[in-house]
Amino acid sequence: FVLLKKPDTLFTRLIDDFLLITTDKPVALQFLEVTSHGLPDFGITFKLDKTQTNFDARIGHTVIRGIQGPAFPYCGITINTHTLNLSRDPSRMLPYDIPDSLTVETSTTPGKTFRQKTLNSLRIQLHAMLLNTSINTYSTVLQNWYLSFHHAALRLHCYIRGLPPRLRISDSLVIRTVDDMVS
């Protein structure tokens, strides 16, 4: 992919999720065309039904509908295609999905496990790229802080509700944990 080495093009991947950012639409279309055939030498296939673009495209008989609006989703974040600000993807933090994503430990030390899991969850949410004002506007950083704490609070609530009554966590531990989250 010699075209991917152009100065106005960035290609990256996270495990099996590829991302191409370019201002050159023919480069993007050629990338879609080539990747639609997969990379059989490496055992890689691409699913066009999972492919997302910020413009409409046709590859063979498949029509790819472009994302409407500037928020382009990628691996739990959204990239604003106008400003390149990075935000948490709110659609990945829906309250009704949280209980299914939690593993509630009923070990001999449920309070300690609760505290560790809650703080670790927040640490993961507060990724440096989301809080960096040289990448994002100040208002985007504030929104990212808010969404991270909101999601952590929802997870904390769901975790407590998921514990059996015999393993109820003390109110003082919950307050200390919230205080540590803020700190």
C-alpha positions in Angstrom: 0.0 0.0 0.0 2.3 2.7 -1.2 -0.6 5.2 -1.2 -0.9 4.8 2.5 2.5 6.5 2.9 1.2 9.8 1.6 1.6 12.8 3.9 -2.2 13.4 4.1 -2.9 9.8 5.0 -2.8 7.9 8.3 -3.4 4.2 8.6 -3.5 2.4 11.9 -5.1 -0.6 13.5 -6.1 -1.9 17.0 -6.0 -5.7 17.0 -8.4 -6.4 14.1 -10.0 -3.0 13.7 -8.4 -0.9 10.9 -8.6 2.8 10.5 -7.7 4.9 7.5 -7.8 8.7 7.8 -7.2 10.5 4.6 -8.2 13.7 2.8 -7.8 11.9 -0.6 -11.1 10.1 -1.4 -9.6 8.0 -4.3 -7.1 6.6 -1.8 -9.9 5.7 0.6 -11.9 4.0 -2.3 -8.8 2.1 -3.4 -8.2 0.9 0.2 -11.8 -0.3 0.4 -11.5 -2.1 -2.9 -8.3 -3.9 -2.0 -9.3 -4.8 1.5 -12.7 -6.1 0.4 -10.8 -9.0 -1.1 -9.1 -9.7 2.2 -5.5 -10.7 2.6 -5.6 -14.4 2.0 -1.8 -14.8 2.5 -2.4 -13.7 6.1 -5.8 -15.4 6.6 -7.5 -12.1 6.9 -11.0 -11.5 5.6 -12.9 -8.2 5.7 -16.7 -8.0 6.3 -18.0 -5.1 4.2 -21.2 -5.2 6.3 -19.1 -4.1 9.3 -17.1 -1.5 7.3 -17.8 2.1 8.1 -17.0 5.2 6.1 -17.9 8.9 6.4 -19.0 8.9 2.7 -21.3 6.6 0.6 -19.4 4.0 -1.4 -20.0 1.0 -3.6 -17.6 -1.9 -3.7 -18.8 -4.5 -6.2 -22.4 -5.1 -5.5 -22.2 -3.9 -1.9 -23.3 -0.4 -1.0 -21.6 1.1 2.1 -23.7 3.9 3.7 -21.6 6.6 5.1 -21.9 7.7 8.8 -24.2 10.7 9.0 -22.8 13.6 11.0 -19.2 14.3 12.2 -19.0 11.6 14.9 -17.1 8.6 13.5 -17.0 5.6 15.8 -13.8 3.6 16.3 -13.1 1.1 19.1 -15.2 2.8 21.8 -14.3 6.4 20.9 -15.7 8.8 18.3 -13.5 10.9 16.1 -15.0 14.2 15.0 -14.4 14.2 11.3 -14.4 18.1 11.2 -12.2 18.9 14.2 -10.5 15.5 14.9 -11.5 15.8 18.6 -11.6 12.4 20.3 -14.6 11.5 22.6 -16.0 8.6 24.5 -18.6 6.8 22.3 -21.8 7.3 24.3 -23.5 4.5 22.4 -21.0 2.1 24.0 -21.9 3.2 27.5 -25.7 2.5 27.6 -26.9 1.9 31.2 -28.9 -1.2 30.3 -25.7 -2.8 28.8 -23.7 -2.4 32.0 -25.0 -5.3 34.0 -24.1 -7.7 31.2 -20.6 -6.4 31.0 -19.9 -6.8 34.7 -18.5 -9.7 36.6 -19.6 -9.4 40.2 -17.2 -11.2 42.5 -18.6 -13.0 45.4 -15.3 -13.8 46.9 -14.4 -13.8 50.6 -13.4 -10.1 50.3 -16.2 -8.6 48.2 -15.5 -5.0 49.5 -11.9 -5.1 48.4 -12.8 -6.6 45.0 -15.5 -4.0 44.6 -13.1 -1.1 45.3 -10.4 -2.4 43.0 -12.8 -3.1 40.1 -14.4 0.3 40.5 -11.1 2.2 40.5 -9.7 0.2 37.7 -12.8 0.8 35.6 -12.4 4.5 36.0 -8.7 4.4 35.2 -9.5 2.7 31.9 -12.2 5.3 31.1 -9.8 8.2 31.7 -7.4 7.6 28.8 -4.9 10.3 28.3 -5.8 10.9 24.6 -9.4 11.8 25.7 -8.1 14.4 28.3 -5.4 16.0 26.3 -6.2 19.7 25.4 -3.6 19.7 22.6 -5.7 17.1 20.8 -9.2 18.1 22.0 -11.0 21.3 22.7 -11.5 22.2 26.4 -15.2 21.5 26.1 -14.5 18.1 24.6 -12.2 17.3 27.5 -14.8 18.3 30.0 -17.4 16.2 28.2 -15.0 13.2 28.3 -14.4 13.7 32.1 -18.2 13.8 32.6 -18.9 10.7 30.5 -16.1 8.8 32.2 -17.3 9.6 35.7 -21.0 9.0 34.7 -20.2 5.6 33.3 -18.1 4.7 36.3 -20.9 5.7 38.6 -23.4 3.6 36.7 -21.0 0.6 36.9 -20.5 1.2 40.6 -24.3 1.2 41.1 -24.9 -1.9 39.0 -22.0 -3.7 40.8 -23.6 -3.1 44.2 -27.0 -4.2 43.0 -25.5 -7.3 41.6 -24.1 -8.4 44.9 -26.2 -10.9 46.9 -27.7 -9.4 50.1 -25.4 -11.5 52.4 -22.4 -9.7 50.8 -23.7 -6.2 51.1 -20.9 -3.5 51.1 -20.8 -1.0 53.8 -21.9 2.6 53.1 -18.6 3.9 54.4 -16.7 1.7 51.8 -18.8 3.1 49.0 -18.2 6.7 50.2 -14.4 6.0 50.5 -14.4 4.5 47.0 -16.2 7.4 45.5 -13.9 9.8 47.3 -10.9 7.9 45.8 -12.4 8.0 42.4 -12.7 11.8 42.6 -9.1 12.1 43.9 
